[in-house]
Amino acid sequence: MTSKDKLMKPTCIAILLFALADPPLADLPIYTLVAKDGRLTPAVLDVPAGQRFKIVIRNDGRIVAR
């Protein structure tokens, strides 16, 4: 058995467990933040406690958002 074969089984198991444990990102609510000239809009996101969600950040400004 090669070292590649030894790594393949644990890797496949980890990928399978990860896929089963988390819902697909498509099922998560999406919140969009807009970065413009050093500010984020909206300034506050109201998300229920324990709720998984996805954040999309879009830079509409002229400078790099950091």
ABEGO torsion letter per residue (X at the ends): XBAAAAAAAAAAAAAAAAAAABBBAAABBBBBBBBBGGBBOBABBBBBBGBBBBBBBBBABABBBX
